[in-house]
Amino acid sequence: HDENVSVAGDAKHDSPRDAKQAMYSMVCLDTNKILTMQVVHNSECDNSSAKLEAEGCRRALEAIAPVAEHVDHFVTDQNSAIIGVVRRWNEEQTKREKAKKARAWKAFKASQRKSTSQKKKTHTAYKDPYKSKFKPAKNTHNFIFRSKTFLHKLCCWHYASNMKKKVGRMELEQSEKFVLKKWIKSIINHFYHSLKVYKGKADAIWESVTSIPAHINNQHVFPKNTHHKECGHEGPLDPDTPWIRNLSTLGSLDLVLRGQPDKDGVGANKKFYNMLDQNLSTSVCEVINALHIRWLPKSKYFSMQTYTAKTYATAIHWNHNANNPEVLDRLTVGRSKYHPELRAKIVKACADYSWRTDIMKEMVTSFVEDWAVTPISNVVTERIMDADKLALYESLQERTRDISGLLPLDVRTTLEAEAEVMESSPSLSPASGPTQSLGGGQGQHQGPVWSDDDFDD
């Protein structure tokens, strides 16, 4: 890809608890194509299912390392292990780049000294920038590289989902929990509204989100804030709004939104607001996970080989149908969780499964080519098969002749030529003498006797 892109990654485990295997997918958000899919077994992670996602992310990053210079953003969920993996990977890439630049600069200076010694009193294109007023031209040296590091972003949907779970699990009295439950939807909507209004300004988003406890206490002006000084709603509020007056409830909610205070007295969650972007999410990865469940349902156990094969089949199917056009005459009408009214939505064209036929054709073609280039005479003379294996060999070649009409012309010609050679070979004819011996000595298996019917097309 010529331009820089954004990439999203997410994992799917084979079981809700004590997972044995996991799949980590990495998708390009600009082209809607899967870049890589990594399958990890818990035996590769100290038999810990909690380390599966981090190991899959590390392998996926290593897989895209050759093209990492074209990646601007990497979007993941709010997983501390994933954040650590991405941070260490960026640090390692930075060290490699510095070492590579140092080696290139050293080689460049060595070539300059050599050219200067050969051509004395001759002005060269590049001189030492620290000892001369002539500085190197910009972007003309071979030691200038593009950075392979990228910005790590968090999916705002995952962050809002975690926030909703934490608010719902707050330990409160039954009456207070009943009132706070009515505010959960408004809290999440306010979070998305803050991302939309302030557009990447982490401090402003932080002040807007942490003002929620004051808002549900019917306080809408915040003079201590620098960016978010008042609420954005207009007009009089509903007098029947169930305001929360309990200070204990408000304090617990403020602790959930801010996180545990750090050394500076600032909430631990503030560091995540620099990594939030409204336009970047892992929604495509969630759709791929849903497709993956169709191939590998969590209610059944699959071996590692089967799990890997079906995971690759999922990737092939997705990339084959990723950019299907929208069909204007296909509409779906229904209700969603947050929009109870009926809505019509344009859907894409039906999925195309022609890739299955293409793969089967390639498999059959490669299978027939492998058998066509190994004549039976070589099998006999090289003494590499016993009678049972040779009988199986013959049955497979009979099947090959049955399907030869479906194969390309060059493969079909090869099979016919091979049959003619075997017919004209006197050493393999039954009239040439007794049964051919595969081993040439006592105790060896005896080879079969061929007739003309065995090589008919």
C-alpha positions in Angstrom: 0.0 0.0 0.0 1.4 3.4 -1.1 -0.2 5.4 1.7 0.0 5.0 5.4 -2.9 3.0 6.9 -4.5 2.2 10.3 -4.6 -1.4 11.6 -6.9 -3.0 14.2 -6.3 -6.2 16.2 -8.4 -8.4 18.4 -8.4 -12.0 19.8 -11.0 -14.7 20.0 -10.7 -17.7 22.3 -12.1 -21.1 21.8 -13.8 -21.1 25.2 -15.1 -18.4 27.6 -12.9 -19.9 30.4 -9.7 -21.9 30.5 -9.2 -21.5 26.7 -6.9 -24.0 25.0 -6.5 -22.1 21.8 -6.9 -18.5 20.6 -6.9 -16.7 17.2 -5.5 -13.1 16.9 -6.6 -11.3 13.8 -5.0 -8.1 12.4 -7.1 -6.1 9.9 -6.3 -3.1 7.7 -9.1 -0.5 8.3 -8.4 1.3 5.0 -8.7 -1.8 2.7 -10.9 -3.9 5.0 -8.6 -6.9 4.4 -7.0 -9.3 6.9 -3.3 -8.8 7.1 -2.5 -11.8 9.3 -4.1 -14.4 11.6 -2.1 -16.0 14.3 -3.2 -19.2 16.2 -1.8 -19.8 19.7 -2.1 -22.8 21.9 -1.9 -22.5 25.7 1.0 -25.0 25.9 3.0 -22.2 24.2 2.2 -19.8 26.9 3.0 -21.7 30.1 -0.5 -23.3 30.0 -2.1 -19.9 30.8 -5.1 -18.8 28.8 -4.6 -15.3 30.0 -1.4 -15.0 28.0 -2.9 -16.2 24.7 -4.0 -12.8 23.4 -0.7 -11.1 24.3 1.3 -13.9 22.5 -1.0 -13.7 19.5 -0.5 -9.9 19.3 3.3 -10.3 19.5 3.3 -12.8 16.7 1.1 -10.6 14.6 3.3 -7.6 15.1 6.3 -9.7 14.0 4.4 -10.8 10.9 3.7 -7.3 9.7 7.2 -6.0 10.7 8.4 -5.7 7.1 5.6 -3.3 6.3 5.3 -1.6 9.7 6.6 1.6 8.3 3.3 2.1 6.5 1.2 1.8 9.6 0.2 5.0 11.4 -2.2 3.7 14.1 -2.7 0.3 15.8 -6.1 -0.1 17.5 -6.7 -2.6 20.2 -8.9 -3.1 23.2 -8.0 -1.9 26.7 -5.9 -4.8 27.7 -2.9 -4.0 29.9 -0.9 -7.0 28.5 -1.5 -5.8 24.9 -0.5 -2.3 25.9 2.8 -3.7 27.3 3.4 -5.8 24.2 3.0 -2.9 21.8 5.1 -0.6 24.0 8.0 -3.1 24.1 7.7 -3.7 20.4 7.9 0.0 19.6 10.9 0.3 21.9 12.7 -2.6 20.2 12.0 -1.1 16.8 13.4 2.2 17.9 16.6 0.6 19.1 17.0 -1.2 15.8 16.5 2.0 13.8 19.0 3.8 15.9 21.6 1.1 15.4 20.9 0.9 11.7 21.3 4.7 11.4 24.5 4.6 13.3 25.9 1.9 11.1 24.9 3.8 7.9 26.3 7.0 9.2 29.6 5.3 10.1 29.8 3.8 6.6 29.0 7.1 5.0 31.8 8.9 7.0 34.2 6.2 6.1 33.4 6.6 2.4 33.8 10.4 2.7 37.3 10.1 4.3 38.3 7.7 1.5 37.1 10.0 -1.2 38.8 13.0 0.5 42.1 11.2 0.7 41.9 10.3 -3.0 40.9 13.8 -4.2 42.7 16.4 -2.2 41.7 20.0 -2.5 38.4 19.0 -4.2 35.1 20.1 -2.8 32.9 17.1 -2.2 29.1 17.0 -2.1 29.1 16.1 1.6 31.3 17.5 4.3 31.4 17.1 8.1 28.5 19.3 9.4 30.3 19.8 12.7 33.5 21.2 11.2 32.4 23.0 8.1 29.7 25.4 7.1 28.7 23.1 4.3 25.9 20.8 5.7 24.5 17.7 4.0 21.6 18.2 1.8 18.2 17.2 3.3 16.9 13.7 2.7 19.8 12.8 0.4 21.7 10.4 2.7 21.4 6.6 2.8 21.1 6.7 6.6 17.7 8.4 6.6 14.9 5.8 7.2 11.2 5.8 7.8 10.2 5.0 11.3 8.6 1.6 11.9 6.9 2.6 15.1 3.3 3.6 15.2 0.8 5.2 17.6 -1.1 2.8 19.8 -4.8 3.7 20.0 -7.6 2.2 22.1 -11.0 1.2 20.8 -13.6 3.6 22.2 -16.3 1.0 22.1 -14.3 -1.4 24.3 -13.5 1.5 26.7 -17.2 2.5 27.0 -18.1 -1.2 27.5 -15.7 -1.5 30.4 -17.0 1.7 31.9 -20.5 0.4 31.7 -19.6 -2.9 33.4 -17.7 -1.1 36.2 -20.6 1.3 36.9 -23.1 -1.7 36.9 -20.9 -3.6 39.4 -20.7 -0.8 42.0 -21.6 -1.9 45.5 -24.5 0.3 46.5 -27.7 0.1 48.3 -30.6 -1.3 46.4 -32.4 2.0 46.1 -29.3 3.9 45.0 -28.4 1.2 42.5 -31.9 1.4 41.0 -31.5 5.2 40.5 -28.0 4.9 39.1 -29.1 2.2 36.6 -31.3 4.9 34.9 -28.2 7.0 34.3 -26.0 4.3 32.7 -27.2 5.0 29.2 -26.7 8.8 29.6 -23.2 8.3 31.0 -22.1 6.3 28.0 -23.8 8.7 25.6 -21.9 11.6 27.3 -18.6 9.7 26.9 -19.2 9.4 23.1 -20.4 13.0 23.0 -17.1 14.2 24.6 -15.1 12.3 22.0 -17.1 13.8 19.2 -16.9 17.4 20.5 -13.3 17.7 21.6 -11.8 15.5 18.8 -8.6 14.1 20.3 -8.0 16.8 23.0 -7.3 14.5 25.9 -7.4 17.1 28.7 -10.8 18.4 27.5 -12.3 14.9 27.2 -11.0 14.1 30.6 -12.6 17.1 32.2 -15.9 16.4 30.4 -16.1 12.8 31.5 -15.1 13.4 35.1 -17.8 16.1 35.4 -20.5 13.4 35.1 -20.9 13.0 38.9 -21.5 16.7 39.3 -24.0 16.7 36.4 -26.1 13.9 37.9 -26.1 15.9 41.1 -27.7 18.8 39.2 -24.5 20.9 39.0 -23.8 22.1 35.4 -21.1 24.8 35.8 -17.4 23.9 36.5 -15.3 27.0 37.1 -12.2 25.0 38.1 -12.0 23.3 34.7 -9.8 24.7 31.9 -11.7 23.4 28.8 -15.0 22.0 29.9 -16.5 24.8 32.0 -20.2 24.0 31.6 -22.6 21.4 30.3 -23.6 21.7 26.6 -27.3 21.0 27.0 -29.6 23.9 26.2 -33.0 24.9 27.6 -34.7 23.9 30.9 -34.1 20.4 32.2 -36.9 18.0 33.0 -38.1 18.6 36.6 -38.8 14.9 37.1 -35.1 14.0 36.5 -34.0 11.5 39.2 -31.0 13.4 40.5 -28.6 11.6 42.8 -27.9 13.4 46.1 -26.0 10.6 48.0 -22.4 11.7 48.3 -21.2 8.1 48.8 -22.7 7.1 45.4 -21.2 10.1 43.7 -17.8 9.4 45.2 -17.9 5.8 44.1 -18.9 6.8 40.6 -16.1 9.4 40.5 -13.6 6.7 41.5 -14.8 4.4 38.7 -14.4 7.2 36.1 -11.0 8.5 37.3 -9.5 5.2 38.5 -7.2 4.9 41.4 -5.2 8.1 42.1 -1.5 7.9 41.2 1.5 9.7 42.8 0.4 13.1 41.5 -3.2 12.6 42.7 -4.5 12.2 39.1 -6.7 9.3 38.3 -5.0 6.3 36.6 -7.4 6.3 33.7 -6.2 9.7 32.4 -3.3 8.1 30.6 -5.9 6.2 28.4 -7.5 9.4 27.1 -4.4 10.2 25.0 -5.0 6.9 23.2 -8.7 7.3 22.4 -9.9 8.2 18.9 -13.6 8.3 17.9 -12.8 7.3 14.3 -10.8 4.2 15.2 -12.3 1.0 16.6 -12.0 -2.8 16.3 -15.6 -3.3 15.0 -14.3 -5.0 11.9 -12.4 -7.5 14.2 -15.6 -8.2 16.1 -17.4 -9.0 12.8 -14.5 -11.4 11.9 -14.8 -13.0 15.3 -18.5 -13.6 14.6 -17.6 -15.2 11.2 -14.9 -17.3 12.9 -17.5 -18.7 15.3 -19.5 -20.0 12.4 -16.5 -22.1 11.4 -15.4 -23.0 14.9 -18.2 -22.8 17.4 -17.2 -22.5 21.0 -19.5 -25.4 22.0 -17.2 -27.9 20.4 -13.5 -28.7 20.8 -11.2 -28.8 17.8 -7.7 -30.0 17.5 -4.9 -27.6 16.9 -4.6 -28.7 13.2 -8.3 -28.3 12.6 -8.4 -25.0 14.4 -5.6 -23.6 12.3 -7.0 -24.9 9.0 -10.5 -23.4 9.7 -8.9 -20.2 10.9 -7.1 -19.8 7.5 -10.3 -20.7 5.7 -12.0 -17.8 7.6 -9.3 -15.4 6.5 -9.6 -16.5 2.8 -13.4 -16.2 2.9 -13.3 -12.7 4.5 -10.7 -11.3 2.1 -12.6 -12.8 -0.9 -15.9 -11.1 0.2 -14.5 -8.0 2.0 -15.3 -5.5 -0.6 -18.6 -6.8 -2.0 -20.7 -4.0 -3.4 -23.9 -2.8 -1.7 -27.1 -3.9 -3.4 -29.7 -1.2 -3.4 -32.6 -3.5 -3.8 -31.7 -5.6 -0.7 -33.0 -3.9 2.4 -33.2 -5.2 6.0 -35.8 -3.8 8.3 -35.5 -4.2 12.1 -34.9 -2.7 15.5 -31.7 -2.3 17.4 -30.9 -2.0 21.0 -30.6 1.7 21.2 -33.0 2.5 18.3 -36.3 0.8 19.0 -38.0 2.3 16.0 -38.0 0.4 12.7 -35.1 1.2 10.4 -34.2 0.1 6.8 -30.6 -0.7 6.1 -28.8 -1.4 2.8 -26.9 -4.7 3.0 -24.1 -6.0 0.8 -24.4 -8.7 -1.9 -24.5 -12.4 -0.8 -21.3 -14.0 0.1 -19.4 -15.7 -2.7 -18.0 -19.2 -2.0 -16.3 -19.7 -5.4 -12.9 -19.7 -3.6 -13.6 -23.2 -2.4 -13.8 -24.5 -5.9 -10.6 -22.7 -6.8 -8.7 -24.2 -3.9 -10.0 -27.7 -4.8 -8.9 -27.3 -8.4 -5.4 -26.3 -7.2 -5.2 -29.2 -4.9 -6.3 -31.7 -7.5 -4.0 -30.2 -10.1 -1.0 -30.3 -7.8 -1.9 -33.9 -6.8 -2.1 -35.1 -10.4 1.1 -33.3 -11.4 3.0 -35.0 -8.5 1.8 -38.5 -9.6 2.2 -37.8 -13.3 5.9 -37.0 -13.0 6.6 -40.3 -11.1 6.2 -43.2 -13.6 5.5 -46.7 -12.3 8.8 -47.9 -13.9 10.7 -45.7 -11.6 8.8 -47.1 -8.6 9.7 -50.6 -9.6 13.4 -50.1 -10.5 14.1 -47.9 -7.5 12.5 -50.5 -5.2 10.8 -48.0 -2.9 7.5 -49.8 -2.5 6.2 -53.1 -1.4 3.3 -54.9 -3.1 0.6 -53.3 -0.9 1.8 -49.8 -1.4 2.2 -50.4 -5.1 -1.4 -51.6 -5.3 -2.5 -48.4 -3.6 -0.4 -46.5 -6.1 -2.1 -48.1 -9.0 -5.6 -47.4 -7.6 -4.7 -43.8 -7.2 -3.5 -43.6 -10.8 -6.7 -45.2 -11.9 -8.6 -42.4 -10.1 -6.3 -39.9 -11.8 -7.2 -41.3 -15.2 -10.9 -41.0 -14.3 -10.7 -37.3 -13.6 -8.1 -36.5 -16.3 -10.8 -35.0 -18.4 -11.3 -32.3 -15.9 -7.6 -31.3 -15.8 -5.7 -28.8 -17.9 -4.5 -30.0 -21.3 -0.8 -30.1 -20.4 -1.4 -32.4 -17.4 -3.7 -34.6 -19.4 -1.0 -34.9 -22.2 1.5 -35.9 -19.6 -0.7 -38.7 -18.3 -1.4 -40.1 -21.8 2.3 -40.0 -22.7 3.1 -41.9 -19.4 0.5 -44.6 -20.3 2.0 -45.0 -23.7 5.5 -45.4 -22.3 4.3 -48.1 -19.9 2.5 -50.0 -22.7 5.6 -50.0 -24.9 8.0 -51.1 -22.2 8.9 -54.7 -22.7 10.4 -55.1 -19.3 7.0 -54.5 -17.7 5.0 -56.7 -20.1 3.6 -60.1 -18.8 5.0 -61.8 -21.9 8.5 -60.9 -21.1 8.9 -63.5 -18.4 8.1 -64.2 -14.7 7.0 -61.8 -12.1 9.3 -58.9 -11.5 11.0 -58.8 -8.1 11.1 -55.6 -6.1 13.9 -56.7 -3.9 15.9 -59.0 -6.1 16.5 -61.5 -3.3 14.8 -64.0 -1.1 12.1 -62.9 1.4 11.3 -59.8 -0.7 7.7 -58.9 -1.9 6.9 -59.9 -5.4 5.7 -57.2 -7.8 2.5 -57.5 -9.8 2.1 -58.6 -13.4 0.7 -55.9 -15.8 -1.5 -56.4 -18.8 -2.5 -54.1 -21.6 -5.8 -53.3 -19.9 -4.0 -51.7 -17.0 -2.8 -48.8 -19.1 -5.9 -48.0 -21.1 -6.9 -44.4 -21.1 
